[in-house]
Amino acid sequence: MMLPPSDAVPRRSSGAASPARWRRAARIVHAYLVLPHAVPVLVVLGTTAAFAMLATDGVPTWESLARLLLAMLGGQLAIGAINEVADAELDAVSKPNKPIPAGYVSVRAALVLACVSLLVMLWFSAGFGLPSLLLCALGTGAGLAYDLWFKRTLFSWLPYLIALPLLPVWVWTAIAPTGFDPRLLALYPLGAFAVVGVHLSQALPDTVGDREAGIRSLSSSLGERRAIVTCWLATLSTPLLAVAAAPLLVDRLGVVWLAAMVVALLVGLDIALYTVRRRLGVMACFPCVAVSTAVMGLGWVLALR
């Protein structure tokens, strides 16, 4: 019996296995990028950098900006990883292609990533002093509380209400030469409804699956159509309130009006997308609403200067 040359089979199997190994490695890398919810992380980091520019008159040192962003990145990665761990059992049924159910990231690896990310958050936020550490820990803690306790309840919006308006307060406390500005607290009443809008926009893609799984969150209780309409109305409430309050609290009214118009355009864009193609409008809702909320917050802070 004739055998093939000794190097024939290894070459053929190696050539077949190598692309498969590369494909799996690429999928694992992609899974770790997707795991912490990359789009929300990028929105929060961009907003943090913008607030840092305003807090320092446009000239934060590269070192302070890097430390600020690393502190925020650590908190956001931990929140995203714990969110995926908490949802792993449900995702195995409704979203089997997500990183943990698909087997590209283990629960243990996600927990290790969360712990390391929390240490990064604590280390870099502590470098700005104890008040900065406490505020950053409060915001991160609110996000973790959402993952572990609030996400499947009618109070799923509450951690958002605590954490999102806290962002500029933390930035000013950490790096502003003048320190904390009490006028920043006006963002809580002004942005309360917009924060609910951000929550609804992020939960919208899961509304149908959550209802089928019996999860009684705010978005699943409303249903997709009512949830997205509520989201639009809540987002539009902030520019209306800001324009009404601006003559009493700020000097630069034009900045507030400009930010309000940007919000109206972005919400109008999502309404148009939802009308033309429902799924596209649902998926575009979070970017539109998150950017709208960030623009309105930045506009209000800039108008205070």
Backbone hydrogen bonds, N-H to C=O, Kabsch-Sander energy under -0.5 kcal/mol:
donor,donor_aa,acceptor,acceptor_aa,energy
8,A,5,P,-2.1
9,V,5,P,-0.6
11,R,7,D,-1.4
12,R,8,A,-1.9
13,S,9,V,-2.8
14,S,10,P,-2.8
15,G,11,R,-2.4
16,A,12,R,-1.6
17,A,13,S,-2.6
18,S,14,S,-2.5
20,A,16,A,-0.8
21,R,17,A,-2.6
22,W,18,S,-2.5
23,R,19,P,-2.5
24,R,20,A,-2.4
25,A,21,R,-2.6
26,A,22,W,-2.5
27,R,23,R,-2.1
28,I,24,R,-2.3
29,V,25,A,-2.4
30,H,26,A,-2.5
31,A,27,R,-2.4
32,Y,28,I,-2.1
33,L,29,V,-1.5
34,V,30,H,-2.4
35,L,31,A,-2.6
37,H,34,V,-2.4
41,V,37,H,-1.8
42,L,38,A,-2.6
43,V,39,V,-2.3
44,V,40,P,-2.5
45,L,41,V,-2.5
46,G,42,L,-2.6
47,T,43,V,-2.3
48,T,44,V,-2.5
49,A,45,L,-2.4
50,A,46,G,-2.0
51,F,47,T,-2.5
52,A,48,T,-2.2
53,M,49,A,-1.9
54,L,50,A,-1.9
55,A,51,F,-2.8
56,T,52,A,-1.3
57,D,54,L,-1.3
58,G,53,M,-4.2
59,V,56,T,-1.2
65,L,61,T,-2.6
66,A,62,W,-2.4
67,R,63,E,-2.4
68,L,64,S,-2.3
69,L,65,L,-2.6
70,L,66,A,-2.3
71,A,67,R,-2.1
72,M,68,L,-2.1
73,L,69,L,-2.9
74,G,70,L,-2.5
75,G,71,A,-1.8
76,Q,72,M,-2.5
77,L,73,L,-2.7
78,A,74,G,-2.0
79,I,75,G,-2.2
80,G,76,Q,-2.5
81,A,77,L,-2.5
82,I,78,A,-2.4
83,N,79,I,-1.9
84,E,80,G,-1.8
85,V,81,A,-2.0
86,A,82,I,-2.7
87,D,83,N,-1.5
88,A,84,E,-0.5
88,A,85,V,-1.0
91,D,87,D,-3.1
92,A,88,A,-1.6
93,V,90,L,-1.4
94,S,90,L,-2.4
95,K,91,D,-2.0
98,K,95,K,-1.9
102,A,98,K,-2.7
103,G,100,I,-1.4
104,Y,99,P,-1.6
105,V,99,P,-1.6
110,A,106,S,-2.3
111,L,107,V,-2.3
112,V,108,R,-2.4
113,L,109,A,-2.5
114,A,110,A,-2.1
115,C,111,L,-2.5
116,V,112,V,-2.7
117,S,113,L,-2.4
118,L,114,A,-2.3
119,L,115,C,-1.9
120,V,116,V,-2.0
121,M,117,S,-2.4
122,L,118,L,-2.6
123,W,119,L,-2.6
124,F,120,V,-2.4
125,S,121,M,-2.2
126,A,122,L,-1.9
127,G,123,W,-0.8
128,F,125,S,-1.5
129,G,126,A,-1.8
133,L,129,G,-2.1
134,L,130,L,-2.6
135,L,131,P,-2.4
136,C,132,S,-2.6
137,A,133,L,-2.4
138,L,134,L,-2.1
139,G,135,L,-2.3
140,T,136,C,-2.4
141,G,137,A,-2.8
142,A,138,L,-2.1
143,G,139,G,-1.6
144,L,140,T,-2.3
145,A,141,G,-2.5
146,Y,142,A,-1.8
147,D,143,G,-1.9
148,L,144,L,-2.3
149,W,145,A,-2.7
150,F,145,A,-2.0
151,K,146,Y,-2.3
153,T,150,F,-2.0
156,S,153,T,-1.2
158,L,155,F,-1.6
161,L,157,W,-1.8
162,I,158,L,-1.7
163,A,159,P,-2.6
164,L,160,Y,-2.2
166,L,163,A,-0.6
167,L,163,A,-0.6
167,L,164,L,-1.4
169,V,165,P,-0.7
170,W,166,L,-2.6
171,V,167,L,-2.4
172,W,168,P,-2.7
173,T,169,V,-2.1
174,A,170,W,-2.3
175,I,171,V,-2.6
176,A,171,V,-0.6
176,A,172,W,-1.3
179,G,176,A,-1.2
184,L,181,D,-2.2
185,L,182,P,-1.8
186,A,183,R,-1.5
187,L,184,L,-1.9
188,Y,185,L,-1.6
190,L,186,A,-2.1
191,G,187,L,-2.2
192,A,188,Y,-0.7
195,V,191,G,-2.4
196,V,192,A,-1.4
197,G,193,F,-2.0
198,V,194,A,-2.4
199,H,195,V,-2.2
200,L,196,V,-2.6
201,S,197,G,-2.6
202,Q,198,V,-2.0
203,A,199,H,-1.9
204,L,200,L,-1.5
206,D,203,A,-1.5
207,T,204,L,-1.9
210,D,206,D,-2.9
211,R,207,T,-2.2
212,E,208,V,-2.2
213,A,209,G,-1.8
214,G,211,R,-1.1
215,I,210,D,-2.8
216,R,152,R,-0.7
217,S,215,I,-0.8
218,L,153,T,-0.8
221,S,217,S,-2.1
222,L,218,L,-1.8
223,G,219,S,-2.2
227,A,223,G,-2.6
228,I,224,E,-2.5
229,V,225,R,-1.9
230,T,226,R,-2.4
231,C,227,A,-2.2
232,W,228,I,-2.2
233,L,229,V,-2.4
234,A,230,T,-2.7
235,T,231,C,-2.3
236,L,232,W,-2.3
237,S,233,L,-1.1
238,T,234,A,-0.7
238,T,235,T,-0.7
240,L,236,L,-1.4
241,L,237,S,-2.6
242,A,238,T,-3.0
243,V,239,P,-2.6
244,A,240,L,-1.8
245,A,241,L,-2.4
246,A,242,A,-2.2
248,L,245,A,-1.5
249,L,245,A,-1.2
249,L,246,A,-0.7
250,V,246,A,-2.8
251,D,303,A,-1.1
252,R,303,A,-1.2
253,L,251,D,-1.3
255,V,252,R,-0.7
256,V,252,R,-1.0
257,W,253,L,-2.3
258,L,254,G,-2.4
259,A,255,V,-2.4
260,A,256,V,-2.3
261,M,257,W,-2.1
262,V,258,L,-1.9
263,V,259,A,-2.2
264,A,260,A,-2.3
265,L,261,M,-2.2
266,L,262,V,-2.4
267,V,263,V,-2.6
268,G,264,A,-2.3
269,L,265,L,-2.2
270,D,266,L,-2.0
271,I,267,V,-2.3
272,A,268,G,-2.2
273,L,269,L,-2.3
274,Y,270,D,-2.6
275,T,271,I,-2.0
276,V,272,A,-2.1
277,R,273,L,-3.2
281,G,273,L,-0.5
281,G,277,R,-2.2
282,V,278,R,-2.0
283,M,279,R,-2.4
284,A,280,L,-2.2
285,C,281,G,-0.8
285,C,282,V,-0.5
286,F,282,V,-0.6
288,C,284,A,-2.1
289,V,285,C,-2.9
290,A,286,F,-3.3
291,V,287,P,-2.2
292,S,288,C,-2.0
293,T,289,V,-2.5
294,A,290,A,-2.3
295,V,291,V,-2.9
296,M,292,S,-2.4
297,G,293,T,-2.3
298,L,294,A,-2.8
299,G,295,V,-2.7
300,W,296,M,-2.3
301,V,297,G,-2.2
302,L,298,L,-2.7
303,A,299,G,-2.1
304,L,300,W,-1.0
304,L,301,V,-0.6
305,R,301,V,-0.6
305,R,302,L,-1.0
